[in-house]
Amino acid sequence: MERGTVGSAQSGRLLVEVREEGASAVVTPAGELDHHTADLLREPLEGCLEKGYARLIIDCSRLEFCDSTGLNVMLGARLKAEAAGGGVHLAAMQPVVARVFEITGAEAVFTVHDTLEAALSG
C-alpha cells in the first residue's frame, strides 16, 4: 500500500494533515473546526479531489470541536466526491463531534467508521 505525506496546513487552533493510503486520501484535522478555521480543511479536501482522490477519509480522532461551518465543509466535500464516483468516510469521531452529526442528522449521509483502520479496509 502506498503511503506518503501530501501536505499540511495550520493555524493556531487547527492543524490539517493529508496523506495517501492506496486509492484513498486520509485527511486528519486536529483541533477546533469552526468558522475561522474551516478553510484549512476545505482547501486540502478540494486539493485531494483535484488530484483524483474520489475516496476521502476524514480521520476525526484528533478533532476536538466542529460547528456548522465545519459540518458544511464536510458536506460540500461529500457532494464533490460522490459526483466523482467516490465518497467521504468519517472515522473515529470523538463524542462531542459525533453529537453535532447526530443532532443535525448529517450522520445519515456519511459512511461513519469507529476507527481509521475500519475506514481504510471498508
N, C-alpha and C positions, 0 to 999 in steps of 0.2 A: 504494500500500500504506500503510495507516495505521500510524503509528509513534508510540508515546507511552510515557513512563515511568509505570509504575503505582506503583512504590514500592521501598523497600529496607529491609533490616534488617541490624544489625551487632552483632557482639561483638568482642572483642579478636582472635579468631582466624578469624572467618568474616564475610564481607560477602555479602549476597544482594541482587542487583538483579533487578527484574522489569520487563519492557516488553512491549508489544503489538506483534505483527508480523502484520497482517492477521487471520486467523482463529486464529492461534496466540499463546500466551503464551510468551515466552522468559525462562527463569529462569537467572540466572548466579550460581552460588556461587563465591566466591573465598576461598581459604584452606584451612582444615582442617575437614572434616566428620566429627564424631565424636559420642560420647555427650553431650558438653557443649554442642555447637552444633547438634545435629540439629533442634531445634525452630525454629531460624532458617531452615531450609529447608522443614520440614513446613508451617509456617504460610503462607508465600507460595504454596506449591503448592496447598494446600487453598483458599486465597483465590481463586486463579485458577479452580479448578474451580467454586467457588460463584458466580463471575461469569459462568459459562457457557463458559469455555475448556476444551473437552474434549481439545484437542491441545496438549500441553505439550512444550516443547523445553528440555531442561536442557543449557545450554552449559557443558561441563566444562573448558574451556580454561584456566581460572584456578583449578581445584580441585587442591590440592596433596596432599591426603590424604583417604581415605574408608575408614571402618571399617564393621563390620557394622551398626551403628546407622544410619549414613548410607545404607547399601545398603537397609535395611529401610524407610527413609523413601521412597526412590525406588520400591521395590516396592509400597508402600501407595498411592502416588500413581498408579502404573500401573493397579492394580486399580480405583480410583475413576474414572480417566479412561476405561478400557475400558468400565466399566459405563455411562458417559455417552456411549458411542459414539465415543470418541477413543482416545488413547494417549499414551504418554510416549516421546519420542525423545531419545537421548543424542548429544551432538555433541562432537567434538574432545577426547576423553579423553586425558589425559597417561598415559604408560606405567605409572606407579605406581598410578594409579586403575584403569586398564584391567585390570591384573593381578588386582585384587580381584574384578572381574566375571568374569574367566577362571577363577580358582580356584574360585569358588562356582557357576559355571555360569549366573550371572544374565544374562550377555550374550545368552544364547539367548532370553530372554523380552522383551528390549528391542529396538527398532529403533535400531541404532548407526550414526552417520554420522561420516565423517572430519573434516568441517568443519561449522560453523554454517550456512554457505551451502547446503550439501547438504541439511541437515535442513530448512531453510526451503523449499527447492524440491521436497522429496520428499513 
